[in-house]
Amino acid sequence: MIKRNSVEGISEQALSSRFVRSGGPGGQNVNKVSSAVQLRVDLERAGLPGPVLERLKRMAPGQITRNGELVIFADRFRSQHQNREDALDRLEALIQQARRVPKKRLPTRPSKTQKQKRRAQKKLRSVQKKLRGRPGPE
């Protein structure tokens, strides 16, 4: 198997990982083995462009510490290697998503026909609801 230590576009000095014990079911294995990985990315040293860094901070505010580190915790698998790969894959996906520049929304207005259709629908709905009520003194 190929051992991957980095993500494209991020320097290796910005990445650090620590293996910790994983919670949940698993019997004796959980109590003995530190298989979960805590991947930390120092965003200042990562070398990402400013706009990408800002979008990343907006996308994952709960995963960024006060020190400016992005923390990804992976414990889906029973092996350290698979959890490390999972954490790196999730980091890569997050960065790719942050690299996409969102389209600027162009403000639009509804057409005259659309407004008329909406009013007609509201009128029909109003009549329908009035018919559900108690009969009047007729």
C-alpha positions in Angstrom: 0.0 0.0 0.0 1.1 3.5 -0.7 1.5 5.7 2.4 0.3 9.2 1.8 1.5 12.0 4.0 0.2 15.1 2.4 -2.6 16.7 0.5 -2.1 18.6 -2.8 -1.6 22.3 -2.1 -0.7 22.0 1.6 2.8 21.9 2.9 3.8 18.9 5.0 5.0 21.1 7.8 1.4 22.3 8.2 0.0 18.8 8.8 0.3 16.9 12.0 -1.5 13.7 13.1 -2.0 12.1 16.5 -3.5 8.7 17.1 -6.0 8.4 20.0 -8.3 5.8 21.4 -11.6 5.5 19.6 -14.9 5.3 21.4 -17.9 3.1 20.8 -18.3 -0.7 20.5 -15.5 -2.9 19.7 -14.6 -5.0 22.7 -11.1 -5.3 24.0 -9.6 -3.8 20.8 -11.0 -0.4 21.6 -9.4 -0.5 25.1 -6.0 -1.4 23.8 -5.4 0.2 20.5 -5.3 3.9 19.5 -6.7 3.6 16.0 -8.6 6.9 15.7 -6.6 9.8 14.1 -6.8 13.5 14.9 -5.4 15.3 11.9 -4.4 19.0 12.5 -3.7 21.5 9.8 -2.1 24.8 10.7 -3.9 27.1 8.4 -1.3 29.9 8.6 1.4 27.5 7.4 -0.8 25.6 4.9 0.0 28.0 2.1 -3.5 28.4 0.9 -4.6 31.6 -1.0 -6.5 34.2 1.1 -10.0 33.7 -0.5 -9.7 29.9 -0.2 -8.7 30.2 3.4 -11.6 32.5 4.2 -14.1 30.2 2.5 -12.6 27.2 4.4 -13.1 29.1 7.7 -16.7 29.9 6.8 -17.4 26.2 5.8 -16.1 24.5 8.9 -16.2 27.0 11.8 -16.7 24.3 14.4 -13.5 22.4 13.3 -11.2 25.4 13.6 -9.5 26.0 17.0 -8.6 29.4 18.5 -5.0 28.8 17.4 -6.1 28.7 13.7 -5.8 24.9 13.3 -8.3 22.8 11.4 -9.0 19.6 13.3 -10.4 16.5 11.5 -11.2 13.5 13.7 -11.5 10.1 11.9 -12.5 6.9 13.6 -14.6 5.1 11.1 -12.3 2.2 10.6 -10.4 -0.2 12.9 -7.0 0.5 11.5 -4.8 3.5 11.9 -3.8 3.5 8.3 -7.4 3.5 7.0 -8.4 6.3 9.5 -5.4 8.4 8.4 -6.4 8.0 4.7 -10.0 8.8 5.6 -8.9 12.0 7.4 -6.7 13.1 4.5 -9.5 12.3 2.0 -11.9 14.4 4.0 -9.4 17.3 4.2 -8.8 17.1 0.5 -12.6 17.2 -0.2 -13.0 20.2 2.1 -10.2 22.1 0.4 -11.6 21.3 -3.1 -14.9 22.6 -2.0 -13.3 25.8 -0.6 -11.4 26.3 -3.9 -14.7 26.6 -5.9 -15.6 30.2 -6.3 -19.4 30.6 -5.6 -21.4 32.1 -8.4 -22.4 35.7 -7.8 -26.2 35.9 -7.5 -27.9 38.3 -9.9 -31.0 39.9 -8.3 -34.1 39.3 -10.4 -37.7 40.4 -10.1 -40.8 38.4 -10.9 -42.5 39.2 -14.1 -46.0 40.8 -14.3 -47.5 37.5 -15.4 -45.9 35.6 -12.5 -47.4 38.2 -10.0 -50.8 37.8 -11.6 -50.6 34.0 -11.4 -49.5 34.2 -7.7 -52.5 36.5 -6.8 -54.9 34.2 -8.6 -53.5 31.1 -6.7 -53.8 33.0 -3.4 -57.5 33.9 -4.2 -58.3 30.3 -5.0 -56.6 29.1 -1.8 -58.5 31.7 0.2 -61.9 30.6 -1.2 -61.0 26.9 -0.6 -60.2 27.6 3.1 -63.3 29.7 3.6 -65.4 26.7 2.4 -63.9 24.6 5.1 -65.4 26.8 7.9 -68.9 26.5 9.5 -71.8 27.3 7.3 -73.1 30.9 7.7 -76.6 32.0 8.6 -78.1 31.5 5.1 
